[in-house]
Amino acid sequence: MRFQTKNGVLIAQANGETLRIEPWGKDSLRVRATMLPGFSGKDWALTEVPEKTEAKAEQFAVDHLEIDGSMGKRTSASITNGKIRAVVNFAGVITFYKEEQEILREYHRCYDGTISKESRCLKTVNREWKGVIGGSEYGLNLKFESNDEEKIFGMGQYQQKYMDLKGCTLELAQRNSQISVPFAVSSLGYGMLWNNPAVGQVTFGKNYTEWTARSTKDMDYWLTAADTPKEILENYTAVTGRAPKFPEDRMGLWQCKLRYRTQEEVLEVARRYQKEGIKIDQIVIDFFHWTVQGDWKFDEKYWPNPKAMVDELHSMGIKVIVSVWPSVDRKSENFWPMLDRGLLIKTERGALQTYDFQGDCVEIDVFNPETRKYVWEVCKKNYYDFGIDAFWLDNSEPDFGVYDFDHYRYIDGPALSCSNIYPQLYSRVFYDGMKAEGEENIVNLLRCAWAGSQKYGNVVWSGDVPSTFEAFYDQLQAGLNMGLAGIPWWTTDIGGFMTDDVNDPDFQQLLIRWYEFAVYSAVFRMHGDRGPHNIPTLDDRDFGGGYLYTGQSNELWSYGEENYRIMKKYYDIRISMHDYIKQLYDEASENGSPLIRTMFYEFPDDKKCWELQEQYMFGSEYLVAPIFHLNEFEREVYLPEGRWEDTRDGKVYEGGQTIRAAAPIDSIPVFKKMA
């Protein structure tokens, strides 16, 4: 192993691999390695200019037990940046320290003078590169030692019941309702970004942690050390970006359903809300308001005057958001021009098709700057110029017909090497376009994200999840981990997306419980595909906005008087919290803190808070305890040290105890921390 230390950067070379470790922000290091002549030069999620720090890199000799049993000297090297230090031994194995505490060490079971003789024969190395046949890239396998005392959080959104990811295997790939945002927060006081958008996998095993990338040119990860999770997020978002300021006029209710089919349906709903005295901040025009996928325009038969519609909605103080998919049907007026210019995703074999819902479609290649320019120009002409305020970027994973990532190719290379950053680039079609038009408070809605997406005005929702209490429980785990992965603007479809029967009393109970939770979340949004699908279509054409099914009504008054009463009550609670919610959004912009937070985020010294995943903090003041079971009307709530006021009856409790709290159908336990 040959070391170089220059200008606070440590470089090590051996066996054709170049390893580079350098300071990258406060108390943080960026670690890269490659088997190629040079690094790719991609910064991926590390887009912000890091804070300059005084780092120290040096070489030193250490005693080493030789194979014959004698002692010898071998050269190692270290680099220190504030609280974090990395030591690279002569075999290239890296150990990381937070001040004097070891926090992470690469896993190596090949003779290096520190591993027992019994493990030498395993020949398992810390960084394993395997060439991809027929290409210039490598498959990468990186292993770290495991720590039985460690808990791991973050990593984005996975549809599972576990908030602590220790023991979990996670696919590093984007799917509908699965969002890979590969930033992990450790209970040992560090955060790690896998700064690589390649499709792969991570296993936080009991025996070792293993990261894999199926096709890559570089190993690239970033590590920070801090005393609290809040400080870890602050360091992380300082180098990946923070959410912009959120507009105050969209902190209330967003109204949506599957789907408003006509201009008049949208206006009727808005007028009814105005009559009921309920202010909605934004109304959503969902999919198949268009002619065919990829035309990116209103079907004139059902939307004859979009400008007049938008003007009337604006006069009521309602913003308008419209759905845009990245899929282009062969029948679209844009398909052949885009195909000819190379603006669509390519397939590696067989037919040119990437998506097959309601058409024979190929999705756009957002890695190509020309694609992003083309799509924005069409959407500006057909939507933005009518006064449309925001875009619902659905299917933004993209939603492939089959998730065979080795089958697709972008202009930047095979999907295996970079597909996870697709949703971020898709969002930039509209973020960059709107910025160029002078927009400041940009807010678009997406179904997917990657590390750094928070800086592009992305509200991310949890996808097409079932309408079940089990799915509801999973969404809280997903949302808390999304926040720890740096995505503060996260939301769900209230009541879940897929409902068979809106008149089922069990579903309506779920809807109310989900709605009560949503009041204490970043974005308060009614949406869902409400069955049964027995509403007649508008015409018999096989295209356009009239032939496709629609869901049942999904407005607040759609579920009977008693449910309407409860929803209006909680609507009023949401509106009354406007100033507080604004503070939370401002905090997200200032230091990266999410709006919904794990208990340990606010109480890191309370060991019990590291175990809790059925309650959470909405900001620093409100402890929220949702109801996750049918016909459950009370539950246990743990109150950390301090004094807590039940927001419903004003009763005050001393913290440091678990209480039994009532939860009738018209309320959930919410406690306010008292000064």
C-alpha positions, 0 to 999 in steps of 0.5 A, spaced: 500 500 500 502 506 497 500 512 501 500 520 499 498 525 503 497 532 500 493 538 502 489 535 507 487 529 502 489 522 503 490 517 497 492 510 497 494 505 492 495 498 491 493 492 486 490 497 481 485 500 486 486 508 488 483 510 494 481 517 496 479 520 503 478 527 503 474 532 508 467 534 505 464 539 510 464 539 518 466 533 521 465 529 515 469 525 510 468 523 503 471 516 501 472 514 494 475 508 490 476 506 483 479 501 479 479 505 473 485 510 471 481 516 474 475 517 478 468 519 474 468 526 477 461 525 479 458 528 485 451 525 485 448 528 491 454 532 494 452 538 490 453 543 495 460 547 496 462 544 503 464 548 509 472 549 509 475 545 514 482 544 517 484 537 516 490 533 517 492 527 513 499 523 515 502 517 515 505 513 521 509 506 522 505 501 526 508 494 529 505 488 525 505 481 526 509 477 520 506 470 518 513 467 521 511 470 528 516 475 528 514 483 529 515 488 523 513 495 521 508 497 516 506 503 514 499 506 515 495 513 514 490 517 517 486 523 516 482 527 521 477 532 520 474 535 526 470 529 530 471 524 525 478 520 523 479 515 518 485 510 519 487 506 513 492 500 515 497 497 510 492 492 507 487 498 505 482 497 511 479 503 513 477 504 521 473 510 522 473 514 529 468 519 532 474 522 536 476 516 540 470 512 539 471 507 534 464 507 530 465 503 523 470 499 520 471 495 514 470 488 514 476 484 512 478 476 513 484 476 509 491 476 513 493 483 515 496 482 521 490 483 525 485 478 524 486 471 527 490 465 523 483 461 523 480 467 518 485 468 513 483 462 509 476 466 508 480 470 503 474 475 504 476 483 502 473 489 504 472 492 497 471 487 492 471 489 485 468 484 479 468 487 472 462 487 468 463 483 462 463 487 456 463 493 459 468 498 463 464 498 469 465 494 475 460 490 480 462 493 487 461 489 494 463 493 500 463 490 507 463 493 514 463 490 521 457 489 525 456 492 532 450 488 536 449 495 540 447 499 534 441 501 531 440 504 524 435 509 521 433 513 515 435 510 508 428 512 505 422 509 504 420 501 504 414 498 505 415 494 512 413 495 519 421 496 521 423 503 523 430 500 526 433 497 520 438 493 523 437 486 521 434 488 514 436 487 507 434 493 503 434 493 495 437 500 492 432 501 487 426 505 486 419 502 485 412 504 486 411 506 493 419 504 495 424 510 495 431 509 496 434 515 499 441 511 501 443 515 507 443 512 514 443 515 521 446 510 526 445 510 534 453 510 535 453 517 532 454 517 525 451 518 518 453 515 512 451 517 505 452 511 499 453 516 494 452 512 488 445 511 484 447 504 482 442 499 483 444 494 488 442 492 495 444 493 502 444 489 508 445 491 515 446 484 518 448 482 525 454 479 522 456 484 517 454 490 513 454 489 506 453 494 500 453 492 493 452 496 486 451 492 480 454 497 475 459 502 477 465 506 476 467 509 483 466 507 490 463 513 493 460 514 500 460 520 505 461 519 513 459 524 518 460 524 526 456 528 531 453 528 538 445 528 536 441 525 530 439 533 529 446 535 528 447 529 523 442 531 519 444 538 519 451 536 517 448 532 511 443 537 508 449 542 509 453 538 503 446 535 499 442 541 500 436 543 504 429 544 502 427 551 500 422 555 503 415 552 503 409 557 501 404 559 506 398 558 502 399 551 501 400 549 508 392 547 509 388 542 505 390 539 498 384 536 495 384 530 490 381 524 488 382 519 482 380 522 478 376 529 476 375 527 469 372 534 467 373 542 468 366 542 470 367 537 476 373 540 478 369 547 479 363 544 482 368 541 488 371 548 489 365 551 489 362 546 494 368 547 498 367 555 498 360 554 500 361 549 506 366 555 508 372 550 508 378 553 504 382 548 500 389 551 498 390 546 492 386 542 488 389 536 484 387 534 477 390 527 476 391 523 470 388 522 464 385 529 463 390 528 457 388 525 450 394 520 450 400 519 454 406 524 452 401 529 449 402 533 456 395 537 454 388 537 456 383 533 452 379 539 449 373 535 449 372 535 457 377 541 458 375 546 453 377 552 457 383 551 462 385 558 463 378 560 465 378 554 470 384 556 473 382 563 473 376 562 477 380 557 482 385 562 483 379 567 485 377 562 490 384 562 493 386 555 490 392 553 487 392 548 481 396 542 480 396 537 474 399 530 473 404 529 468 407 522 467 414 521 464 411 515 459 410 517 452 405 513 448 406 511 441 400 514 439 402 521 442 404 527 437 411 527 441 413 520 440 416 520 434 419 527 434 422 524 441 424 518 438 428 521 433 432 525 437 434 520 442 430 523 448 427 516 450 429 510 454 432 505 450 431 497 451 437 493 451 433 487 447 427 486 444 421 491 443 422 498 445 417 498 451 418 500 458 411 501 460 404 498 458 399 501 462 393 504 458 398 504 452 404 502 448 409 507 452 416 508 452 418 513 458 423 519 457 430 519 458 431 525 463 438 524 464 439 527 457 438 535 458 435 536 451 429 531 454 428 536 460 428 542 455 423 539 450 418 536 456 418 543 459 417 547 453 411 542 451 408 543 459 409 550 459 405 551 453 400 546 455 399 547 462 404 553 465 402 558 461 394 557 463 396 559 470 397 552 473 401 553 479 405 546 480 406 539 477 404 532 480 410 528 477 407 521 478 410 515 476 417 518 477 421 512 479 420 511 473 414 506 474 417 500 469 412 495 466 417 490 469 423 492 474 428 489 470 433 494 471 438 491 466 434 491 460 434 499 460 439 504 458 439 512 459 444 517 455 449 516 461 449 509 461 446 502 463 440 503 468 444 499 473 449 504 474 445 510 475 437 509 475 436 511 482 437 518 481 432 518 475 426 521 480 431 527 482 432 529 475 425 528 473 423 533 478 428 538 475 425 538 468 419 542 472 424 545 478 429 548 473 423 550 468 419 554 473 426 557 476 427 560 469 420 563 469 422 567 476 418 562 480 421 562 487 416 558 492 416 552 487 412 546 490 411 539 486 409 533 488 413 526 486 412 519 488 419 518 488 426 521 490 433 520 491 439 523 496 438 531 495 431 531 492 429 535 498 433 541 494 428 541 488 422 543 491 419 536 492 413 534 496 414 526 496 408 521 497 408 514 499 405 511 493 400 507 491 399 503 498 393 499 500 387 502 504 389 497 511 391 499 518 397 494 516 399 499 511 397 505 515 402 503 520 408 502 515 407 509 512 409 512 519 415 508 519 416 510 512 415 517 513 420 517 519 425 514 516 424 519 510 425 524 514 432 522 517 434 521 510 433 528 509 427 529 505 422 533 510 416 534 505 413 527 506 406 525 505 401 520 504 394 519 501 389 519 506 386 513 507 391 509 503 390 509 495 386 502 494 379 502 496 374 497 494 368 500 498 368 507 500 361 505 504 365 499 508 364 502 515 371 499 517 374 503 511 371 509 514 374 508 521 381 507 517 380 513 513 378 517 520 384 515 523 389 516 517 386 523 517 387 525 524 394 523 523 395 527 517 393 533 520 400 532 524 404 531 518 408 536 513 402 536 507 395 535 509 392 531 502 386 528 501 387 522 495 385 515 493 382 511 488 375 510 492 372 503 489 367 501 487 369 502 480 361 503 478 361 510 475 359 510 467 365 512 463 363 519 459 364 516 452 366 510 448 373 513 445 379 508 447 383 514 448 382 521 452 379 523 458 372 520 458 373 513 457 377 511 463 374 509 470 374 514 475 373 513 483 368 515 488 367 522 491 373 523 496 371 530 499 370 531 506 363 531 506 363 524 502 363 519 508 356 521 511 355 527 517 358 524 523 365 523 519 364 530 516 364 533 523 370 529 525 374 531 519 371 539 519 374 539 527 381 536 525 381 541 519 380 547 524 386 544 528 390 544 522 388 551 520 389 553 527 397 550 527 399 555 521 404 559 524 407 553 528 407 549 521 410 555 518 416 554 523 417 547 522 418 548 514 422 554 516 427 549 520 427 544 515 430 550 510 435 552 516 438 545 518 434 540 515 430 537 520 424 533 518 417 535 520 415 529 523 420 526 527 422 520 531 422 520 538 429 520 539 430 525 534 428 530 540 430 526 546 436 522 544 439 521 551 432 517 553 434 510 551 426 508 551 425 513 545 430 509 541 425 503 541 419 507 540 416 507 533 408 507 534 408 515 536 412 521 534 414 528 534 411 533 530 416 538 530 419 539 537 412 541 541 407 536 539 407 528 541 402 524 536 400 517 538 396 515 532 391 509 532 393 503 528 388 498 529 380 497 528 376 498 533 382 501 538 379 506 542 385 507 547 392 506 547 399 506 551 403 513 550 410 514 553 411 521 555 419 523 556 421 527 561 418 534 562 411 536 563 406 534 557 399 537 556 393 533 553 391 537 547 384 535 548 382 536 555 388 540 558 390 535 563 397 535 565 402 529 566 409 528 568 414 525 563 418 519 564 412 514 564 407 511 560 400 512 560 394 509 558 390 515 553 383 515 551 382 515 543 375 515 541 373 515 534 373 523 534 380 524 537 387 521 537 392 522 543 396 528 542 400 532 547 404 538 547 410 539 551 410 545 556 416 550 557 
